[in-house]
Amino acid sequence: MTTTMMMMIKMNNPCLKILSTVLLLVSLFIYVLVAPSFFASPHFYKHLHLQAEDFELCPSNYTNHCPCQDPIRARNFPKAKWFRKERHCPERTQRLRCLIPTPPNYQTPFPWPKSKVTAWFSNVPFPKLVEYKKSQNWVRLEGDRFVFPGGGTSFTEGANAYIHALNRLLPVSLKSGDIRTVLDVGCGVASFGASLTDYDILTMSLAPSDEHQSQVQFALERGLPAMLGVLSTHRLTFPSRSFDMVHCSRCLVPWTDYDGLYLREIDRILRPGGFWVLSGPPINWRVNYKAWETEPQVLEKEQNVLENLAKQLCWEKVAEKDQIAVWQKRIDRISCMKKFQTLRSPKFCNSSESDPDAGCYEPFNRYTKMTPCIFPLPDVKNVHEVSGGVLEKWPTRLKSVPPRIRNENDDDFTLKAYTKDNRTWKRRVSDYGVMLKSISSGKYRNVMDMNAGFGGFAAAMVKYPIWVMNVVPFDAKSSNLGIIYERGLIGTYMDWCEPFSTYPRTYDLIHASGIFSMYMDKCDISDIVLEMHRIVRPKGAVIIRDEKDVIVKVKEITDKIRWKGTVVAGDQDGTFHSEMILLIDLNDTD
């Protein structure tokens, strides 16, 4: 400091006040020029989040928070067509920036297969369903745990007896391997899917959030595949020709309304030769109308409309007994063309309307509405050929080349990539087993692959007693979810800039390969990390595989949620390989 300035301070010279005023005015002028462009930039917000303090716990009333199925936000949307039950995700500025807390006295879920029949009450503390469905034996509360005896609205003698009855009606045995992937619409606590595990059948249980509280959460707590979802306005998040069987047991879907819109959506996702099973009203109404306390004329009309819609879809009824009816989708459309000439011909979708494989999401229009038309099947040369190609029986199906790849006309480029992918993930999963001993010990049951590709990770994990939710980002370079289903695996489309349709604490292991580099410039990656924290179980694990610089940025965020992560080298393809793995074992986290 100069002598002159010292003298000004000591003398309290008025010049000092003038100088301070000038400096303040200059600072304000610079702020006015620079601030608007700086704060308007998305990089400011990313920087702000990364420089923020550690994330704190949310209030306790967010313990079971589902951001896109929030009941308070849902009230802003109309009830018509169950639209209120669809996904309504918060805007970025409305998303929680805190950590979802665990409920008091939370305990590690029972290991599989014990989890199939019992769960801790403290993990899903909702007794309402016990009382509401007491007469139907869905679930009982015995001391500090729930017990799932296998009952259901249509399962008067239990789900196992119901499955045996269905097996007698189907033209193929459930043990044959012909039926591997099943969708259960309106699943309750997933007792139907639980019973099908005895046949090595993988069932995606689907239900909306409802007044009974957390039916899907019960299913996942039991170690069964499940998602929040509803047949409403937009398509289901699955590609065309996904499921070998779709099942509805008194699922309250108005199948005959809106010109059969929901039945047409089932036709889109049902594989040629697949089965649609409906039990409950109006099936076999002449015998059952008194028990259902419904006028026979009403039920008769509903079943007639249902039968006509099935004929339009070229489905053949193969069985009807007691309260169960089974329809089979034809293996092609050629055999139906003559019938269409005599029936009220349905509208076929054209290629300009939408991609049948797009599911709920498609580029530039993330939420795709259902259309009242029928998607044509892939061309065949004769009536004996299966549209899209023949699938092998399970488990041969897993290792066979899927028809969607066999039918690619690209000089075997896709086939070579698929084969290489399988070899790569077989090696990587073997490495994971060394890094994370809990994989091979049977500790994990519910697993999610956030960027599934061809499903190679899930295929390599099939040797363990787990199931994998294969998630394919809707904007991935290659949309291979249809291939994944043809392998006998299950999954869904997803935009990871939004939260997933599940409850907190529902996955034991989350695998994320390349997901952060994919979304680095699309949205705030700290939101993705917070979503992973929401859905992983307290003693679970997370494996993040990505480029080195991306891993560094992700670890800055995981440190702020107090996850203890270990960074190790990825594939050893050379000294300068840039891929790294961030391994987070929550058993080691306080």
C-alpha positions as CSV (number, residue, x, y, z in Angstrom):
1,M,0.0,0.0,0.0
2,T,1.4,3.4,-1.0
3,T,2.2,6.2,1.4
4,T,-0.4,8.4,-0.2
5,M,-3.2,5.8,0.4
6,M,-2.1,5.3,4.0
7,M,-2.5,9.0,4.6
8,M,-5.9,8.9,2.9
9,I,-7.1,6.2,5.3
10,K,-5.7,7.9,8.4
11,M,-7.2,11.2,7.5
12,N,-10.5,9.7,6.4
13,N,-10.1,11.7,3.2
14,P,-13.3,12.1,1.1
15,C,-11.3,11.0,-1.9
16,L,-11.4,7.4,-0.6
17,K,-15.2,7.4,-0.6
18,I,-15.2,8.7,-4.2
19,L,-12.7,6.0,-5.3
20,S,-14.9,3.3,-3.6
21,T,-18.0,4.5,-5.4
22,V,-16.2,4.4,-8.8
23,L,-15.0,0.9,-8.3
24,L,-18.5,-0.3,-7.2
25,L,-20.1,1.3,-10.3
26,V,-17.5,-0.4,-12.6
27,S,-18.2,-3.8,-11.0
28,L,-21.9,-3.4,-11.5
29,F,-21.4,-2.5,-15.1
30,I,-19.3,-5.6,-15.8
31,Y,-21.9,-7.8,-14.0
32,V,-24.8,-6.4,-16.1
33,L,-22.8,-7.2,-19.3
34,V,-21.7,-10.7,-18.4
35,A,-24.3,-12.2,-16.0
36,P,-27.2,-12.8,-18.5
37,S,-25.2,-14.9,-20.9
38,F,-23.4,-16.7,-18.0
39,F,-26.5,-17.7,-16.1
40,A,-28.4,-18.6,-19.2
41,S,-25.8,-21.2,-20.2
42,P,-26.5,-24.8,-19.2
43,H,-22.9,-25.1,-18.3
44,F,-23.5,-22.8,-15.4
45,Y,-26.0,-25.2,-13.9
46,K,-23.8,-28.2,-14.4
47,H,-20.9,-26.3,-12.8
48,L,-23.2,-25.2,-9.9
49,H,-24.3,-28.8,-9.2
50,L,-20.8,-30.2,-9.3
51,Q,-19.6,-27.4,-6.9
52,A,-22.5,-27.9,-4.5
53,E,-22.1,-29.3,-1.1
54,D,-22.8,-32.9,-0.3
55,F,-26.4,-34.0,-1.1
56,E,-28.5,-34.3,2.1
57,L,-31.4,-36.6,2.9
58,C,-34.9,-35.7,1.7
59,P,-37.7,-35.3,4.3
60,S,-39.0,-38.6,5.6
61,N,-42.3,-38.3,3.7
62,Y,-40.3,-39.0,0.5
63,T,-39.3,-42.5,1.6
64,N,-41.4,-44.1,-1.2
65,H,-41.3,-41.3,-3.7
66,C,-41.8,-42.2,-7.4
67,P,-41.1,-38.9,-9.3
68,C,-43.0,-39.7,-12.5
69,Q,-46.0,-41.3,-10.6
70,D,-46.3,-38.8,-7.9
71,P,-50.0,-38.9,-6.7
72,I,-50.0,-35.1,-5.9
73,R,-48.8,-34.2,-9.4
74,A,-51.1,-36.7,-10.9
75,R,-54.2,-34.8,-9.6
76,N,-53.4,-32.1,-12.2
77,F,-54.2,-34.5,-15.1
78,P,-57.6,-35.9,-16.2
79,K,-58.9,-39.3,-15.1
80,A,-60.2,-40.2,-18.5
81,K,-58.5,-43.3,-20.0
82,W,-56.5,-43.6,-16.8
83,F,-54.3,-40.8,-18.1
84,R,-53.7,-39.7,-14.5
85,K,-51.9,-43.0,-13.9
86,E,-49.4,-42.5,-16.7
87,R,-45.9,-41.1,-16.4
88,H,-45.9,-37.4,-15.6
89,C,-42.3,-36.6,-14.8
90,P,-41.3,-33.3,-13.1
91,E,-39.5,-30.6,-14.9
92,R,-35.8,-30.3,-14.3
93,T,-36.3,-27.4,-12.0
94,Q,-38.8,-29.3,-10.0
95,R,-36.8,-32.5,-9.4
96,L,-35.6,-33.3,-5.9
97,R,-32.0,-32.5,-5.2
98,C,-31.7,-34.8,-2.2
99,L,-31.3,-38.4,-1.2
100,I,-34.4,-40.6,-0.7
101,P,-34.2,-41.9,2.9
102,T,-34.8,-45.5,3.9
103,P,-37.8,-46.3,6.1
104,P,-37.1,-46.9,9.8
105,N,-35.9,-50.4,10.7
106,Y,-35.2,-51.3,7.1
107,Q,-33.7,-54.8,6.7
108,T,-31.9,-56.5,3.9
109,P,-34.6,-58.4,1.8
110,F,-34.8,-62.2,2.1
111,P,-32.6,-64.0,-0.4
112,W,-34.1,-65.8,-3.4
113,P,-36.1,-68.0,-3.4
114,K,-37.3,-67.3,0.2
115,S,-38.2,-63.8,-0.9
116,K,-40.8,-65.2,-3.3
117,V,-43.0,-66.0,-0.3
118,T,-42.0,-63.6,2.4
119,A,-40.9,-60.0,2.9
120,W,-40.1,-57.7,5.8
121,F,-43.0,-55.4,6.8
122,S,-40.5,-52.6,7.7
123,N,-39.4,-52.5,4.1
124,V,-42.9,-52.0,2.6
125,P,-44.9,-50.8,5.6
126,F,-48.3,-50.8,4.0
127,P,-50.9,-53.0,5.8
128,K,-53.8,-51.5,3.7
129,L,-53.6,-54.2,1.0
130,V,-53.8,-57.0,3.7
131,E,-57.1,-55.7,4.9
132,Y,-58.5,-54.8,1.5
133,K,-57.7,-58.2,-0.1
134,K,-58.1,-60.3,3.0
135,S,-60.8,-62.5,1.6
136,Q,-58.7,-63.2,-1.6
137,N,-55.6,-64.2,0.3
138,W,-53.2,-62.0,-1.7
139,V,-50.9,-61.3,1.3
140,R,-50.9,-61.8,5.1
141,L,-49.1,-60.0,7.8
142,E,-47.6,-62.4,10.3
143,G,-45.6,-60.6,13.0
144,D,-42.8,-58.5,11.4
145,R,-43.2,-59.9,7.9
146,F,-45.5,-60.3,5.0
147,V,-46.4,-63.8,3.7
148,F,-47.6,-64.3,0.1
149,P,-49.8,-67.4,0.0
150,G,-50.4,-67.1,-3.8
151,G,-54.0,-66.0,-3.7
152,G,-55.6,-63.5,-6.1
153,T,-58.9,-62.2,-7.3
154,S,-59.2,-65.1,-9.8
155,F,-56.9,-67.4,-7.9
156,T,-59.5,-68.8,-5.5
157,E,-57.4,-72.0,-5.0
158,G,-54.1,-70.2,-5.3
159,A,-51.9,-69.2,-8.2
160,N,-50.3,-72.6,-8.5
161,A,-53.7,-74.3,-9.1
162,Y,-54.6,-71.5,-11.5
163,I,-51.4,-72.1,-13.5
164,H,-52.1,-75.8,-13.6
165,A,-55.5,-75.1,-15.0
166,L,-54.1,-72.7,-17.6
167,N,-51.4,-75.3,-18.6
168,R,-54.2,-77.8,-19.4
169,L,-55.8,-75.2,-21.7
170,L,-52.8,-74.1,-23.6
171,P,-51.9,-76.1,-26.8
172,V,-48.2,-76.1,-25.7
173,S,-46.9,-77.1,-22.3
174,L,-45.5,-74.4,-20.0
175,K,-42.6,-76.8,-19.5
176,S,-41.8,-77.0,-23.2
177,G,-39.7,-73.9,-23.5
178,D,-42.1,-72.4,-26.2
179,I,-43.3,-69.8,-23.7
180,R,-40.5,-67.8,-22.1
181,T,-41.4,-64.1,-21.9
182,V,-44.8,-63.2,-20.4
183,L,-46.5,-59.8,-19.6
184,D,-49.0,-59.8,-16.7
185,V,-51.2,-56.8,-17.0
186,G,-52.7,-55.6,-13.7
187,C,-50.4,-57.9,-11.8
188,G,-51.4,-57.3,-8.1
189,V,-48.5,-58.6,-6.0
190,A,-47.2,-60.7,-8.9
191,S,-48.3,-64.1,-7.7
192,F,-49.0,-65.2,-11.3
193,G,-45.4,-64.4,-12.2
194,A,-44.1,-66.0,-9.1
195,S,-45.7,-69.3,-9.9
196,L,-44.4,-69.2,-13.5
197,T,-40.8,-69.1,-12.2
198,D,-41.2,-72.8,-11.4
199,Y,-41.4,-73.3,-15.2
200,D,-38.3,-71.0,-15.9
201,I,-40.7,-68.4,-17.4
202,L,-39.8,-64.8,-17.1
203,T,-42.8,-62.6,-16.4
204,M,-42.9,-58.8,-16.6
205,S,-45.5,-57.7,-14.1
206,L,-47.2,-54.4,-14.9
207,A,-49.5,-52.3,-12.7
208,P,-50.2,-48.6,-12.1
209,S,-49.8,-46.9,-8.7
210,D,-53.1,-47.2,-7.0
211,E,-55.0,-46.8,-3.8
212,H,-53.8,-50.2,-2.5
213,Q,-50.3,-48.8,-2.2
214,S,-47.2,-50.3,-3.7
215,Q,-48.4,-53.5,-5.4
216,V,-45.4,-53.2,-7.8
217,Q,-43.1,-52.5,-4.8
218,F,-44.4,-55.8,-3.2
219,A,-43.5,-57.6,-6.4
220,L,-40.0,-56.3,-6.6
221,E,-39.5,-56.9,-2.9
222,R,-40.3,-60.5,-3.6
223,G,-37.5,-60.6,-6.3
224,L,-39.9,-60.6,-9.3
225,P,-39.7,-58.4,-12.4
226,A,-42.2,-55.6,-12.3
227,M,-42.7,-52.0,-13.5
228,L,-45.2,-49.2,-12.9
229,G,-47.3,-48.9,-16.1
230,V,-50.8,-48.6,-17.4
231,L,-52.7,-49.0,-20.7
232,S,-54.0,-45.4,-21.2
233,T,-53.0,-43.1,-24.0
234,H,-49.4,-43.9,-24.9
235,R,-47.9,-47.1,-25.9
236,L,-46.3,-49.5,-23.5
237,T,-42.5,-49.3,-23.4
238,F,-41.9,-52.5,-25.3
239,P,-41.0,-53.2,-28.9
240,S,-43.3,-55.1,-31.3
241,R,-43.4,-58.9,-31.1
242,S,-41.9,-59.1,-27.6
243,F,-44.0,-61.5,-25.5
244,D,-44.8,-65.2,-26.0
245,M,-47.9,-64.6,-23.8
246,V,-49.9,-61.7,-22.3
247,H,-52.1,-62.4,-19.3
248,C,-54.9,-60.4,-17.7
249,S,-56.8,-61.7,-14.7
250,R,-59.6,-59.3,-13.8
251,C,-57.1,-56.5,-14.6
252,L,-59.9,-53.8,-15.0
253,V,-58.7,-52.9,-18.5
254,P,-61.6,-51.9,-20.7
255,W,-60.6,-54.1,-23.6
256,T,-63.7,-53.4,-25.7
257,D,-63.7,-49.6,-25.4
258,Y,-62.2,-47.1,-27.8
259,D,-62.6,-49.5,-30.8
260,G,-60.4,-52.1,-29.1
261,L,-57.4,-49.7,-28.8
262,Y,-55.8,-51.6,-25.9
263,L,-56.3,-55.0,-27.5
264,R,-54.6,-53.6,-30.6
265,E,-51.7,-52.5,-28.4
266,I,-51.5,-56.1,-27.1
267,D,-51.4,-57.3,-30.7
268,R,-48.4,-55.0,-31.4
269,I,-46.3,-56.5,-28.5
270,L,-47.5,-60.1,-28.9
271,R,-45.3,-62.4,-30.9
272,P,-46.7,-64.3,-33.9
273,G,-48.0,-67.6,-32.5
274,G,-48.2,-66.1,-29.0
275,F,-51.1,-66.4,-26.6
276,W,-53.5,-63.9,-25.0
277,V,-55.1,-65.1,-21.8
278,L,-58.1,-63.4,-20.2
279,S,-59.7,-64.6,-17.0
280,G,-62.7,-63.1,-15.3
281,P,-65.6,-61.1,-16.8
282,P,-67.0,-61.6,-19.3
283,I,-65.5,-65.0,-20.0
284,N,-68.0,-67.9,-19.9
285,W,-70.6,-65.4,-18.6
286,R,-73.5,-67.9,-18.8
287,V,-72.0,-69.9,-15.9
288,N,-70.4,-67.0,-14.0
289,Y,-72.8,-64.0,-14.2
290,K,-74.5,-64.7,-10.8
291,A,-71.1,-64.9,-9.0
292,W,-70.1,-61.6,-10.6
293,E,-73.4,-60.0,-9.7
294,T,-73.7,-58.6,-13.2
295,E,-76.6,-58.6,-15.7
296,P,-76.1,-61.5,-18.2
297,Q,-77.1,-59.2,-21.1
298,V,-74.3,-56.8,-20.2
299,L,-71.7,-59.6,-20.1
300,E,-73.0,-61.2,-23.3
301,K,-72.7,-57.9,-25.2
302,E,-69.1,-57.4,-23.9
303,Q,-68.0,-60.9,-24.8
304,N,-69.5,-60.6,-28.3
305,V,-67.6,-57.3,-28.9
306,L,-64.5,-59.0,-27.6
307,E,-64.8,-62.0,-29.9
308,N,-65.3,-59.7,-32.9
309,L,-62.2,-57.7,-32.0
310,A,-60.2,-60.9,-31.7
311,K,-61.3,-61.9,-35.1
312,Q,-60.3,-58.6,-36.6
313,L,-56.8,-59.1,-35.1
314,C,-56.8,-62.6,-36.6
315,W,-56.6,-64.3,-33.3
316,E,-58.0,-67.8,-32.9
317,K,-59.7,-68.9,-29.7
318,V,-58.1,-72.1,-28.7
319,A,-59.7,-72.7,-25.3
320,E,-62.4,-71.5,-22.9
321,K,-63.2,-73.1,-19.6
322,D,-64.5,-71.9,-16.3
323,Q,-63.3,-68.3,-16.1
324,I,-60.3,-68.6,-18.5
325,A,-60.1,-68.0,-22.3
326,V,-57.1,-68.4,-24.5
327,W,-56.5,-66.8,-27.9
328,Q,-53.6,-67.5,-30.2
329,K,-52.2,-64.9,-32.6
330,R,-51.7,-66.3,-36.1
331,I,-48.1,-66.8,-37.3
332,D,-48.7,-64.6,-40.3
333,R,-51.4,-62.3,-41.8
334,I,-51.7,-64.1,-45.2
335,S,-54.2,-66.7,-43.9
336,C,-56.4,-63.9,-42.6
337,M,-56.8,-61.8,-45.7
338,K,-59.8,-63.7,-47.0
339,K,-61.5,-63.5,-43.6
340,F,-60.9,-59.7,-43.6
341,Q,-62.9,-59.5,-46.8
342,T,-66.0,-60.7,-44.9
343,L,-65.4,-59.0,-41.6
344,R,-65.4,-55.3,-40.9
345,S,-61.9,-54.8,-42.1
346,P,-59.6,-53.1,-39.5
347,K,-57.2,-50.4,-40.5
348,F,-53.6,-51.4,-40.9
349,C,-50.9,-49.0,-39.8
350,N,-48.7,-47.6,-42.5
351,S,-45.0,-47.0,-42.3
352,S,-45.5,-43.2,-42.1
353,E,-47.6,-43.4,-38.9
354,S,-45.0,-44.9,-36.6
355,D,-42.3,-47.5,-36.1
356,P,-43.9,-50.6,-34.5
357,D,-40.8,-51.2,-32.4
358,A,-40.7,-47.7,-31.0
359,G,-42.7,-48.5,-27.9
360,C,-43.6,-45.4,-25.8
361,Y,-40.6,-43.5,-27.0
362,E,-39.4,-42.6,-30.4
363,P,-37.0,-39.9,-31.6
364,F,-38.3,-36.4,-31.7
365,N,-41.6,-37.6,-30.1
366,R,-40.7,-39.3,-26.9
367,Y,-44.2,-40.3,-25.8
368,T,-45.9,-42.0,-28.7
369,K,-49.7,-42.3,-28.6
370,M,-51.4,-45.6,-29.3
371,T,-53.0,-45.7,-32.7
372,P,-56.3,-47.5,-33.5
373,C,-54.7,-49.6,-36.3
374,I,-53.0,-53.0,-36.7
375,F,-49.3,-53.1,-37.5
376,P,-48.6,-55.4,-40.4
377,L,-46.2,-58.3,-39.6
378,P,-43.0,-59.0,-41.5
379,D,-43.6,-60.5,-45.0
380,V,-43.6,-64.3,-45.4
381,K,-43.5,-66.4,-48.5
382,N,-46.2,-68.9,-47.5
383,V,-48.7,-69.6,-44.8
384,H,-46.4,-72.0,-43.1
385,E,-43.7,-69.5,-42.5
386,V,-43.6,-67.5,-39.2
387,S,-43.6,-63.8,-39.6
388,G,-40.3,-62.4,-38.3
389,G,-38.7,-65.8,-38.0
390,V,-38.9,-68.9,-35.8
391,L,-37.7,-68.7,-32.2
392,E,-35.9,-71.6,-30.6
393,K,-37.2,-73.1,-27.4
394,W,-35.8,-71.8,-24.1
395,P,-33.0,-72.1,-23.1
396,T,-31.6,-72.8,-26.5
397,R,-33.1,-69.4,-27.5
398,L,-30.6,-67.5,-25.4
399,K,-27.5,-68.7,-27.4
400,S,-29.2,-68.8,-30.8
401,V,-28.8,-66.0,-33.2
402,P,-32.1,-63.9,-32.9
403,P,-34.2,-63.7,-36.1
404,R,-34.0,-59.9,-36.1
405,I,-30.2,-60.4,-36.6
406,R,-30.5,-63.3,-39.1
407,N,-32.9,-61.1,-41.2
408,E,-30.5,-58.1,-41.4
409,N,-29.2,-57.5,-44.9
410,D,-25.9,-55.9,-44.0
411,D,-23.2,-58.4,-45.0
412,D,-23.3,-59.9,-41.5
413,F,-22.1,-56.7,-39.9
414,T,-24.7,-56.9,-37.2
415,L,-24.1,-60.6,-36.7
416,K,-20.4,-60.0,-36.2
417,A,-21.0,-57.2,-33.7
418,Y,-23.5,-59.4,-31.9
419,T,-21.0,-62.3,-31.6
420,K,-18.2,-60.0,-30.4
421,D,-20.6,-58.4,-27.9
422,N,-21.4,-61.8,-26.4
423,R,-17.7,-62.8,-26.0
424,T,-16.9,-59.4,-24.5
425,W,-19.6,-59.5,-21.8
426,K,-18.9,-63.1,-21.0
427,R,-15.4,-62.1,-20.1
428,R,-16.4,-58.9,-18.3
429,V,-19.0,-60.6,-16.1
430,S,-16.4,-63.2,-15.1
431,D,-14.2,-60.2,-14.1
432,Y,-17.1,-58.7,-12.1
433,G,-17.5,-61.9,-10.2
434,V,-13.9,-61.5,-9.0
435,M,-14.4,-57.8,-8.1
436,L,-17.7,-58.3,-6.4
437,K,-18.0,-61.6,-4.6
438,S,-21.7,-61.0,-3.8
439,I,-22.6,-61.7,-7.5
440,S,-21.7,-65.3,-7.3
441,S,-22.8,-65.8,-3.6
442,G,-26.5,-65.4,-4.5
443,K,-26.9,-62.1,-2.5
444,Y,-28.3,-60.3,-5.5
445,R,-31.7,-61.0,-7.2
446,N,-33.0,-57.8,-9.0
447,V,-30.4,-56.4,-11.4
448,M,-30.7,-53.5,-13.8
449,D,-28.5,-52.9,-16.9
450,M,-29.0,-49.2,-17.8
451,N,-27.6,-49.5,-21.3
452,A,-28.2,-53.1,-22.4
453,G,-27.1,-53.1,-26.0
454,F,-27.6,-56.6,-27.3
455,G,-28.3,-58.0,-23.8
456,G,-24.9,-59.5,-23.6
457,F,-24.5,-58.6,-19.9
458,A,-27.8,-60.2,-19.0
459,A,-27.0,-63.3,-21.1
460,A,-23.7,-63.8,-19.2
461,M,-25.4,-63.3,-15.9
462,V,-28.1,-66.0,-16.5
463,K,-26.0,-68.6,-14.7
464,Y,-26.7,-66.8,-11.4
465,P,-30.1,-66.8,-9.6
466,I,-30.9,-63.3,-10.8
467,W,-33.1,-61.6,-13.4
468,V,-32.0,-58.5,-15.4
469,M,-34.1,-55.4,-16.4
470,N,-32.5,-54.6,-19.7
471,V,-32.9,-50.9,-20.3
472,V,-32.4,-49.6,-23.8
473,P,-32.1,-45.8,-24.0
474,F,-34.7,-44.6,-26.5
475,D,-32.1,-42.4,-28.3
476,A,-29.3,-45.1,-28.4
477,K,-27.6,-45.5,-31.8
478,S,-29.0,-49.0,-32.1
479,S,-32.4,-49.9,-30.6
480,N,-31.8,-53.6,-29.9
481,L,-34.6,-54.2,-27.4
482,G,-36.5,-56.4,-29.9
483,I,-33.3,-58.6,-30.1
484,I,-33.1,-58.8,-26.4
485,Y,-36.7,-60.2,-26.2
486,E,-35.9,-62.7,-28.9
487,R,-33.1,-64.0,-26.7
488,G,-35.7,-64.8,-24.0
489,L,-34.8,-61.8,-21.9
490,I,-36.9,-58.8,-20.8
491,G,-36.5,-55.0,-20.7
492,T,-37.8,-51.6,-21.5
493,Y,-37.2,-48.4,-23.3
494,M,-36.1,-45.4,-21.2
495,D,-34.9,-41.8,-21.4
496,W,-32.4,-41.5,-18.6
497,C,-33.0,-37.7,-18.4
498,E,-36.1,-38.8,-16.6
499,P,-36.7,-41.0,-13.5
500,F,-37.4,-44.7,-13.9
501,S,-40.9,-46.2,-13.4
502,T,-40.1,-48.0,-10.1
503,Y,-40.2,-47.5,-6.4
504,P,-37.1,-46.7,-4.3
505,R,-34.8,-49.5,-3.1
506,T,-35.9,-52.1,-5.7
507,Y,-32.6,-53.2,-7.4
508,D,-29.7,-55.1,-5.8
509,L,-27.2,-54.3,-8.5
510,I,-27.2,-51.5,-11.1
511,H,-24.9,-51.8,-14.1
512,A,-24.2,-48.7,-16.2
513,S,-21.9,-49.1,-19.2
514,G,-21.4,-46.0,-21.3
515,I,-24.6,-44.3,-20.0
516,F,-22.9,-41.2,-18.6
517,S,-20.9,-40.5,-21.8
518,M,-24.2,-40.9,-23.7
519,Y,-26.0,-38.3,-21.6
520,M,-23.2,-36.0,-20.7
521,D,-24.5,-33.2,-23.0
522,K,-28.2,-34.1,-22.8
523,C,-29.0,-33.4,-19.2
524,D,-27.4,-33.0,-15.7
525,I,-25.7,-36.3,-15.0
526,S,-26.0,-35.7,-11.2
527,D,-29.7,-36.3,-11.7
528,I,-28.9,-39.7,-13.1
529,V,-26.7,-40.5,-10.1
530,L,-29.4,-39.4,-7.7
531,E,-31.9,-41.7,-9.6
532,M,-29.5,-44.6,-9.2
533,H,-29.3,-43.8,-5.5
534,R,-33.1,-43.8,-5.3
535,I,-33.6,-47.2,-6.8
536,V,-30.6,-49.2,-5.5
537,R,-31.0,-51.1,-2.3
538,P,-29.1,-49.9,0.8
539,K,-26.7,-52.9,0.8
540,G,-26.6,-53.3,-3.0
541,A,-23.9,-52.4,-5.5
542,V,-23.3,-50.2,-8.6
543,I,-20.9,-50.8,-11.4
544,I,-20.2,-47.8,-13.7
545,R,-18.1,-48.4,-16.8
546,D,-17.1,-45.5,-19.0
547,E,-14.4,-43.4,-20.4
548,K,-11.7,-42.2,-18.0
549,D,-12.6,-38.5,-18.0
550,V,-16.3,-39.4,-17.5
551,I,-15.6,-41.6,-14.6
552,V,-13.6,-38.8,-12.9
553,K,-16.7,-36.5,-13.2
554,V,-19.1,-39.2,-12.0
555,K,-16.9,-40.0,-9.0
556,E,-17.1,-36.3,-7.9
557,I,-20.8,-36.7,-7.7
558,T,-20.8,-40.2,-6.0
559,D,-18.5,-38.7,-3.4
560,K,-21.1,-36.1,-2.7
561,I,-23.7,-38.7,-1.9
562,R,-21.1,-40.4,0.3
563,W,-20.7,-43.5,-1.8
564,K,-17.3,-45.1,-1.4
565,G,-16.2,-46.0,-4.9
566,T,-13.1,-47.8,-6.2
567,V,-11.8,-47.0,-9.6
568,V,-10.1,-49.9,-11.5
569,A,-9.0,-50.4,-15.1
570,G,-11.5,-51.6,-17.7
571,D,-10.7,-54.0,-20.5
572,Q,-6.9,-54.6,-20.7
573,D,-6.6,-53.9,-24.4
574,G,-3.3,-51.9,-23.9
575,T,-1.4,-49.6,-21.7
576,F,-3.3,-46.5,-22.9
577,H,-6.8,-47.9,-22.8
578,S,-9.1,-45.1,-21.6
579,E,-12.0,-47.2,-20.2
580,M,-12.3,-47.3,-16.4
581,I,-14.7,-49.0,-13.9
582,L,-16.1,-47.3,-10.9
583,L,-17.1,-50.1,-8.4
584,I,-19.4,-49.1,-5.5
585,D,-20.1,-51.8,-3.0
586,L,-22.6,-50.4,-0.6
587,N,-21.8,-53.0,2.0
588,D,-18.6,-50.9,2.5
589,T,-20.6,-47.6,2.8
590,D,-21.6,-46.4,6.2
